[in-house]
C-alpha cells in the first residue's frame, strides 16, 4: 500500500480497536550492555510538516511520528554528553497500512567539544517494510558523539522524512558527574540573630575529572549564597561551606545546586541538586523588632499639585515592647517627612501620623517608609524596617523603582549621542538609548557612578555588550561597587539582542552577524544581599576580569524589593505536585497538574513559591476532542499567585522553535494560555526567544495568550524575552465553539521588557478592557495596541471598543508605536508617558492591518511624549509624535487634548496621506515644543479632513508651527497661541 498519512488520533483509534499491532525489534545480543540514550532527550529538526512535530520522534510511541516539510531535511538528537555509539534504530508504525518505503539518509555525529558534524555512516537507502522488518531499521555505527544527526535525502513513501521513534544505543563516554550530599547547617537550631552557614559535600561520581565550578545554596527557593568548588578527579569529593547570613524567623527548605550555569558537561545533568528532607527552622530571638506594615495616603488618588499627607502602620513583631519616641520616616521623591511613633507593645501595630505633606508630582512616585529611622532601638532584626510602595499621580505609571541615566552620572568613558535625525537600524547605539545618550566603557578602570536617591536592594542595568563572532550572544560580567566597596559581579548577556539586516520587515532579520544591526540593548537584573540607603554611591566599573570588548551603559533602575509574600490561605504550592525550585529540571508537568487541580475545583488556588522554576511547555487545558492541528484550549476558573515578581520566576531555556510539541507555533513553549476567569499575580515569566521570525520563522512565543473571556485579571507580572508579552484574542475559526473575546480584562502593575513584537495587544473583539499603571521598555512592535480585527464571529458586534490605556510608562519601542489603535470605537489613551520611539509615532491611529472601521469617539488625553516619531520603510516615511493614518478607511471622532509633545524627531502631530477622511479632529490644550526635523502640525499632500485648534501652543519647530502641504484637502481652523521660536 502506498504511504497514507494518519492523524495521531486515527492511529490511536485503530490501536484501541485492535486493528494495529505494535511490534518492537529485539535488541541484538552484541549490544546487550548498551542503553537507549535518546529517550527523553531534546530532539530538533530542520522543519516539520503539519501536525507531525519533531517531539513525536522520541516520545516512546510508534503510533505518533515526525515528518519533515520536504527534502533535504535533518533530525538531531542532543544527548547532552559524549557517548560511545553502537547503533541507531529508526522505527515507523509496523501496521501494514504503512506501505513499504525506502528512506535515503546518512548518520552524522558531533562531539561535546566539536563545532561541526562529521559522518558516522555514509548515505544509503534503507527499506522499511512492515512484513519483513516490522518497519524498523537498525544502522550499526561506531564513534563518539554528543549530538547525533540523521540527514534525509528522499522517501519513496512520502514527500518528507518520517520517524516514529529514534533510539540511539550506546554507553556514556567518560565524563564527570557532580552531585551534592550531606547538607547540614550550623548552628543547628539558629535564631534570627545568628549567622548561619550551610555545609555540604560535592562529589564527582563520574568517570572523568571535573573542572572547577560553583555550588549555589537556596533557602525557601531563593539563592542566598554560593561557594567555589575546585577541580575534582573521578570519585573525589570536596566539602563546601556557604555563609547565608541571618534569616528571619521561619521554616526554610534547604537546597544546593552544583554547576548552576551548566558550564561542565556531565554524563548525567539531572542529579546536580539536593534538597534536605527536613527544613531549616529559624527561631525568634527575644527582644523588639519593628517593621512597616502599610503606608496610607490622603487623598489616595491625588491630582497633580495636591498636598498629600501620610500615615504609616508600624508593627512590633518582637517579644518585648518599644517605648514611645522612635522616628518613622517617609521619603517620596526629594521630600523627606518624619513622624514620632507612640509606644508599641510586643505583637501590636500602631498608626504613626507623618508630619508635613508632599506636593503630588505627575507620574507619581515611590513611597518609602522606615521604622526606627534613627536606630534608637536595638532590634533583633535590622533588615525588615523598610517598606516601599507606589502612588499614582497624573501621567505615567507609578513604578516602584527609580531610574538613573548613565549620561547624568559621573563617568570615565565615552559619551554617545545620537545624530540629529536619530537614525535607526545602522548599529546606532545612541539612537537606541534612553534620552538618546549612553556611556561606552572601552578600557579597564572605566566606570559609571551615581548617587542613589532611594533605598534599594536590587538593580537593573540596561546595557549592550558585543555579540559572539558567529551570533547567538555571549556572556560577560561587570563589577558593582557601593561606596567604593566591591559588592558583586553582575552577569550581562547579548543572547537576546543583536538582530542583523537592512530590511524593515522584522521577519527578515537574522541572528547571523553581518552588516547593519539593531535591537542592541538588553537588561540584566539582580537582587542584592542587603538594602543600601539613599545617598549610596553605586559604581559600575570595568575591572580586569570583565572581558567584553566594550560595555555600553544606558540606564540603571534601583528598587527596594519587598520580601517574598507568604503562601495565601487556600492556595496549594506547585511543590506539592512535584516541582523543585532552582534545580534546572523542567517543572512544567507539576505546574500543569496544579493548574488542572485548581480548574477542576480540587484546590482553591495555585501557589508559586519564591524560586526559579523551569517551564518548557505552555500551561493550557488538555483538549480531549483533538480539535485542530494544535491544542488551542486555554485555562479557565484558575487563580495563580506568586511571592512577588522578583521572587517567583518561571523561565525557559529552550527557544520555542526547538521545543517541539508546543500548542501553536506562534505561541511558544512558556507562559499560560487563558480562556476565561483567570487571575495571575506576582510572578515573572522569562522566555528564551532571540528573534521575531527570521532564520526559519523562529518566533519567540507569547507569554500570555488566549481568548481571555470575562473576569480575567493579571497584576504584577514581569515578562521578558518573548515575541509578544500578551495577545488577548483568538480568531473565530480557532475552535468556533469556544469563541469568547476578552471583555473587562484588567492588567495592572505589568512590567514588560525586551520583546520582539507587541507588549500587550487587545485583538479579536476585545472590549471594555484596561491596561493601567504598567511599564514597557524595548518592545519590538506596539507596546500597547487595540486591533479591531475582522477575524471575529460577528463583525457588527465583535468590535474592539471601550478599551483604556491609562497611566502607563512606555520607553524605547525599537519598532512601531508606543500606543496604537486600529479601528473600533470608544477607545481611550490617557495619562501615559511615552519616550524614545525608534522609528514610529508615540501614538498612532491607523486603518492599515485591515481593521474594522473606526466609529464614535477616540480619545487621546493628558499624555506626555518625549523624543518620539522617526523614519522607517527605507527611511522614506517620516512619522510624527502623534500620527493619524487613514490608509483606506476614515478615522472620525478624534480628540487630542491636554497633552505635551516635546523634542519630536519629526512633526508633533501629523495627518498622513491615505484613502480615508479624518473629519472633525479636535486638538485642545496641547503644547508642542521642538519639532526637530519637521513641523508642529503637518497635513500631508494627500491628507483629507479637518481639525480645530483650541489653546494650542507651538514653539521651536524647524518647518513652522502649522504646515499644510500643497495639494492637501485637509483644513485647520484656529491658530497656535505662540509662533515658532527662533533658534
Secondary structure in CASP SS format (residue, H / E / C, confidence):
PFRMAT SS
TARGET T0000
AUTHOR 0000-0000-0000
METHOD secondary structure of the structure
MODEL  1
X C 1.00
X C 1.00
X C 1.00
X C 1.00
X C 1.00
X C 1.00
X C 1.00
X H 1.00
X H 1.00
X H 1.00
X H 1.00
X H 1.00
X H 1.00
X H 1.00
X H 1.00
X H 1.00
X C 1.00
X C 1.00
X C 1.00
X C 1.00
X C 1.00
X C 1.00
X C 1.00
X C 1.00
X C 1.00
X C 1.00
X C 1.00
X C 1.00
X H 1.00
X H 1.00
X H 1.00
X C 1.00
X C 1.00
X C 1.00
X E 1.00
X E 1.00
X C 1.00
X C 1.00
X C 1.00
X C 1.00
X C 1.00
X E 1.00
X E 1.00
X E 1.00
X E 1.00
X C 1.00
X C 1.00
X C 1.00
X C 1.00
X C 1.00
X C 1.00
X C 1.00
X C 1.00
X H 1.00
X H 1.00
X H 1.00
X H 1.00
X H 1.00
X C 1.00
X C 1.00
X C 1.00
X C 1.00
X C 1.00
X C 1.00
X C 1.00
X E 1.00
X E 1.00
X C 1.00
X C 1.00
X C 1.00
X C 1.00
X C 1.00
X E 1.00
X E 1.00
X E 1.00
X E 1.00
X E 1.00
X E 1.00
X E 1.00
X E 1.00
X E 1.00
X E 1.00
X E 1.00
X E 1.00
X E 1.00
X E 1.00
X E 1.00
X E 1.00
X E 1.00
X E 1.00
X E 1.00
X C 1.00
X C 1.00
X C 1.00
X C 1.00
X C 1.00
X C 1.00
X C 1.00
X C 1.00
X C 1.00
X E 1.00
X E 1.00
X E 1.00
X E 1.00
X E 1.00
X E 1.00
X E 1.00
X E 1.00
X E 1.00
X E 1.00
X C 1.00
X C 1.00
X C 1.00
X C 1.00
X C 1.00
X C 1.00
X C 1.00
X E 1.00
X E 1.00
X E 1.00
X E 1.00
X E 1.00
X E 1.00
X E 1.00
X E 1.00
X E 1.00
X E 1.00
X E 1.00
X C 1.00
X C 1.00
X C 1.00
X C 1.00
X C 1.00
X C 1.00
X C 1.00
X E 1.00
X E 1.00
X E 1.00
X E 1.00
X E 1.00
X E 1.00
X E 1.00
X E 1.00
X E 1.00
X E 1.00
X E 1.00
X E 1.00
X E 1.00
X E 1.00
X E 1.00
X E 1.00
X E 1.00
X E 1.00
X E 1.00
X E 1.00
X C 1.00
X C 1.00
X C 1.00
X C 1.00
X C 1.00
X C 1.00
X E 1.00
X E 1.00
X C 1.00
X E 1.00
X E 1.00
X E 1.00
X E 1.00
X E 1.00
X E 1.00
X E 1.00
X E 1.00
X C 1.00
X C 1.00
X C 1.00
X E 1.00
X C 1.00
X E 1.00
X E 1.00
X E 1.00
X E 1.00
X E 1.00
X E 1.00
X E 1.00
X E 1.00
X E 1.00
X C 1.00
X C 1.00
X C 1.00
X C 1.00
X E 1.00
X C 1.00
X C 1.00
X C 1.00
X C 1.00
X E 1.00
X E 1.00
X E 1.00
X E 1.00
X E 1.00
X E 1.00
X E 1.00
X E 1.00
X E 1.00
X C 1.00
X C 1.00
X C 1.00
X C 1.00
X C 1.00
X E 1.00
X C 1.00
X C 1.00
X E 1.00
X E 1.00
X E 1.00
X E 1.00
X E 1.00
X E 1.00
X E 1.00
X C 1.00
X C 1.00
X E 1.00
X E 1.00
X E 1.00
X E 1.00
X E 1.00
X E 1.00
X E 1.00
X E 1.00
X C 1.00
X C 1.00
X E 1.00
X C 1.00
X C 1.00
X C 1.00
X C 1.00
X E 1.00
X E 1.00
X E 1.00
X E 1.00
X E 1.00
X E 1.00
X E 1.00
X E 1.00
X E 1.00
X C 1.00
X C 1.00
X C 1.00
X C 1.00
X E 1.00
X E 1.00
X E 1.00
X C 1.00
X E 1.00
X E 1.00
X E 1.00
X E 1.00
X E 1.00
X C 1.00
X C 1.00
X C 1.00
X C 1.00
X C 1.00
X C 1.00
X C 1.00
X E 1.00
X C 1.00
X C 1.00
X C 1.00
X C 1.00
X C 1.00
X C 1.00
X E 1.00
X E 1.00
X E 1.00
X C 1.00
X C 1.00
X C 1.00
X C 1.00
X E 1.00
X E 1.00
X E 1.00
X E 1.00
X C 1.00
X C 1.00
X C 1.00
X C 1.00
X C 1.00
X C 1.00
X E 1.00
X E 1.00
X E 1.00
X E 1.00
X E 1.00
X E 1.00
X E 1.00
X E 1.00
X E 1.00
X C 1.00
X C 1.00
X C 1.00
X C 1.00
X C 1.00
X C 1.00
X C 1.00
X C 1.00
X E 1.00
X E 1.00
X E 1.00
X E 1.00
X E 1.00
X E 1.00
X E 1.00
X E 1.00
X E 1.00
X E 1.00
X C 1.00
X C 1.00
X C 1.00
X C 1.00
X C 1.00
X E 1.00
X C 1.00
X C 1.00
X C 1.00
X C 1.00
X E 1.00
X E 1.00
X E 1.00
X E 1.00
X E 1.00
X E 1.00
X C 1.00
X C 1.00
X E 1.00
X E 1.00
X E 1.00
X E 1.00
X E 1.00
X E 1.00
X C 1.00
X C 1.00
X C 1.00
X E 1.00
X C 1.00
X C 1.00
X C 1.00
X C 1.00
X E 1.00
X E 1.00
X E 1.00
X E 1.00
X E 1.00
X C 1.00
X C 1.00
X C 1.00
X C 1.00
X E 1.00
X E 1.00
X C 1.00
X C 1.00
X C 1.00
X C 1.00
X C 1.00
X E 1.00
X E 1.00
X E 1.00
X E 1.00
X E 1.00
X E 1.00
X C 1.00
X C 1.00
X C 1.00
X C 1.00
X C 1.00
X C 1.00
X C 1.00
X C 1.00
X C 1.00
X C 1.00
X C 1.00
X C 1.00
X C 1.00
X C 1.00
X C 1.00
X E 1.00
X E 1.00
X E 1.00
X E 1.00
X E 1.00
X E 1.00
X C 1.00
X C 1.00
X C 1.00
X C 1.00
X C 1.00
X C 1.00
X C 1.00
X C 1.00
X C 1.00
X E 1.00
X E 1.00
X E 1.00
X E 1.00
X E 1.00
X H 1.00
X H 1.00
X H 1.00
X C 1.00
X E 1.00
X E 1.00
X E 1.00
X C 1.00
X E 1.00
X E 1.00
X E 1.00
X E 1.00
X C 1.00
X C 1.00
X C 1.00
X C 1.00
X C 1.00
X C 1.00
X C 1.00
X C 1.00
X C 1.00
X C 1.00
X C 1.00
X C 1.00
X C 1.00
X C 1.00
X C 1.00
X C 1.00
X H 1.00
X H 1.00
X H 1.00
X E 1.00
X E 1.00
X E 1.00
X E 1.00
X E 1.00
X C 1.00
X C 1.00
X C 1.00
X C 1.00
X C 1.00
X E 1.00
X E 1.00
X E 1.00
X E 1.00
X E 1.00
X C 1.00
X C 1.00
X C 1.00
X C 1.00
X E 1.00
X E 1.00
X E 1.00
X E 1.00
X E 1.00
X E 1.00
X E 1.00
X E 1.00
X E 1.00
X E 1.00
X C 1.00
X C 1.00
X C 1.00
X C 1.00
X C 1.00
X C 1.00
X C 1.00
X C 1.00
X C 1.00
X E 1.00
X E 1.00
X E 1.00
X E 1.00
X E 1.00
X E 1.00
X E 1.00
X E 1.00
X C 1.00
X C 1.00
X E 1.00
X E 1.00
X E 1.00
X E 1.00
X E 1.00
X E 1.00
X E 1.00
X E 1.00
X E 1.00
X C 1.00
X C 1.00
X C 1.00
X C 1.00
X C 1.00
X E 1.00
X E 1.00
X C 1.00
X C 1.00
X C 1.00
X C 1.00
X C 1.00
X H 1.00
X H 1.00
X H 1.00
X C 1.00
X E 1.00
X C 1.00
X C 1.00
X C 1.00
X C 1.00
X C 1.00
X C 1.00
X E 1.00
X E 1.00
X C 1.00
X C 1.00
X C 1.00
X E 1.00
X E 1.00
X E 1.00
X E 1.00
X E 1.00
X E 1.00
X E 1.00
X E 1.00
X E 1.00
X E 1.00
X E 1.00
X C 1.00
X C 1.00
X C 1.00
X C 1.00
X E 1.00
X E 1.00
X E 1.00
X E 1.00
X E 1.00
X C 1.00
X C 1.00
X C 1.00
X C 1.00
X C 1.00
X C 1.00
X C 1.00
X C 1.00
X C 1.00
X E 1.00
X E 1.00
X E 1.00
X E 1.00
X E 1.00
X E 1.00
X E 1.00
X E 1.00
X E 1.00
X C 1.00
X C 1.00
X C 1.00
X C 1.00
X C 1.00
X C 1.00
X C 1.00
X C 1.00
X C 1.00
X C 1.00
X C 1.00
X E 1.00
X E 1.00
X E 1.00
X H 1.00
X H 1.00
X H 1.00
X H 1.00
X C 1.00
X C 1.00
X C 1.00
X C 1.00
X C 1.00
X C 1.00
X C 1.00
X C 1.00
X E 1.00
X C 1.00
X H 1.00
X H 1.00
X H 1.00
X H 1.00
X H 1.00
X H 1.00
X H 1.00
X H 1.00
X H 1.00
X H 1.00
X H 1.00
X H 1.00
X C 1.00
X C 1.00
X C 1.00
X C 1.00
X C 1.00
X E 1.00
X E 1.00
X E 1.00
X E 1.00
X C 1.00
X C 1.00
X E 1.00
X E 1.00
X E 1.00
X E 1.00
X C 1.00
X C 1.00
X C 1.00
X C 1.00
X E 1.00
X C 1.00
X C 1.00
X C 1.00
X C 1.00
X C 1.00
X C 1.00
X C 1.00
X C 1.00
X C 1.00
X C 1.00
X C 1.00
X C 1.00
X C 1.00
X C 1.00
X C 1.00
X E 1.00
X E 1.00
X E 1.00
X E 1.00
X E 1.00
X E 1.00
X E 1.00
X E 1.00
X C 1.00
X C 1.00
X C 1.00
X C 1.00
X C 1.00
X E 1.00
X E 1.00
X E 1.00
X E 1.00
X C 1.00
X C 1.00
X C 1.00
X C 1.00
X H 1.00
X H 1.00
X H 1.00
X H 1.00
X C 1.00
X C 1.00
X C 1.00
X C 1.00
X C 1.00
X C 1.00
X C 1.00
X C 1.00
X C 1.00
X C 1.00
X C 1.00
X C 1.00
X E 1.00
X E 1.00
X E 1.00
X E 1.00
X E 1.00
X E 1.00
X E 1.00
X E 1.00
X E 1.00
X E 1.00
X E 1.00
X E 1.00
X E 1.00
X E 1.00
X E 1.00
X C 1.00
X C 1.00
X C 1.00
X C 1.00
X C 1.00
X C 1.00
X C 1.00
X H 1.00
X H 1.00
X H 1.00
X H 1.00
X C 1.00
X C 1.00
X C 1.00
X C 1.00
X E 1.00
X E 1.00
X E 1.00
X E 1.00
X E 1.00
X C 1.00
X C 1.00
X C 1.00
X E 1.00
X C 1.00
X C 1.00
X E 1.00
X E 1.00
X E 1.00
X E 1.00
X E 1.00
X E 1.00
X E 1.00
X E 1.00
X C 1.00
X C 1.00
X C 1.00
X E 1.00
X E 1.00
X E 1.00
X E 1.00
X E 1.00
X C 1.00
X C 1.00
X C 1.00
X C 1.00
X C 1.00
X C 1.00
X C 1.00
X H 1.00
X H 1.00
X H 1.00
X C 1.00
X C 1.00
X C 1.00
X C 1.00
X E 1.00
X C 1.00
X C 1.00
X E 1.00
X E 1.00
X E 1.00
X C 1.00
X C 1.00
X E 1.00
X E 1.00
X E 1.00
X C 1.00
X C 1.00
X C 1.00
X C 1.00
X C 1.00
X C 1.00
X E 1.00
X E 1.00
X E 1.00
X E 1.00
X C 1.00
X C 1.00
X C 1.00
X E 1.00
X C 1.00
X C 1.00
X E 1.00
X E 1.00
X E 1.00
X C 1.00
X C 1.00
X E 1.00
X E 1.00
X E 1.00
X C 1.00
X C 1.00
X C 1.00
X C 1.00
X C 1.00
X C 1.00
X E 1.00
X E 1.00
X E 1.00
X E 1.00
X C 1.00
X C 1.00
X C 1.00
X C 1.00
X C 1.00
X C 1.00
X C 1.00
X C 1.00
X C 1.00
X C 1.00
X C 1.00
X C 1.00
X C 1.00
X E 1.00
X C 1.00
X C 1.00
X E 1.00
X E 1.00
X E 1.00
X C 1.00
X C 1.00
X E 1.00
X E 1.00
X E 1.00
X C 1.00
X C 1.00
X C 1.00
X C 1.00
X C 1.00
X C 1.00
X C 1.00
X E 1.00
X E 1.00
X E 1.00
X E 1.00
X C 1.00
X E 1.00
X E 1.00
X C 1.00
X C 1.00
X E 1.00
X E 1.00
X E 1.00
X C 1.00
X C 1.00
X E 1.00
X E 1.00
X E 1.00
X C 1.00
X C 1.00
X C 1.00
X C 1.00
X C 1.00
X C 1.00
X C 1.00
X E 1.00
X E 1.00
X E 1.00
X E 1.00
X C 1.00
X C 1.00
X C 1.00
X C 1.00
X C 1.00
X C 1.00
X C 1.00
X E 1.00
X C 1.00
X C 1.00
X C 1.00
X E 1.00
X E 1.00
X E 1.00
X E 1.00
X C 1.00
X C 1.00
X E 1.00
X E 1.00
X E 1.00
X C 1.00
X C 1.00
X C 1.00
X E 1.00
X E 1.00
X E 1.00
X C 1.00
X C 1.00
X C 1.00
X C 1.00
X E 1.00
X E 1.00
X E 1.00
X C 1.00
X C 1.00
X E 1.00
X E 1.00
X E 1.00
X E 1.00
X C 1.00
X C 1.00
X C 1.00
X C 1.00
X C 1.00
X C 1.00
X C 1.00
X C 1.00
X E 1.00
X E 1.00
X E 1.00
X E 1.00
X E 1.00
X E 1.00
X E 1.00
X E 1.00
X E 1.00
X E 1.00
X E 1.00
X C 1.00
X C 1.00
X C 1.00
X C 1.00
X E 1.00
X E 1.00
X E 1.00
X C 1.00
X C 1.00
X C 1.00
X C 1.00
X C 1.00
X C 1.00
X E 1.00
X E 1.00
X E 1.00
X E 1.00
X E 1.00
X E 1.00
X E 1.00
X E 1.00
X E 1.00
X E 1.00
X E 1.00
X E 1.00
X E 1.00
X E 1.00
X C 1.00
X C 1.00
X C 1.00
X C 1.00
X C 1.00
X E 1.00
X E 1.00
X E 1.00
X C 1.00
X C 1.00
X C 1.00
X C 1.00
X E 1.00
X E 1.00
X E 1.00
X E 1.00
X E 1.00
X E 1.00
X E 1.00
X E 1.00
X E 1.00
X E 1.00
X E 1.00
X E 1.00
X C 1.00
X C 1.00
X C 1.00
X C 1.00
X C 1.00
X C 1.00
X E 1.00
X E 1.00
X E 1.00
X C 1.00
X C 1.00
X C 1.00
X C 1.00
X E 1.00
X E 1.00
X E 1.00
X E 1.00
X E 1.00
X C 1.00
X C 1.00
X C 1.00
X C 1.00
X C 1.00
X C 1.00
X C 1.00
X C 1.00
X C 1.00
X C 1.00
END
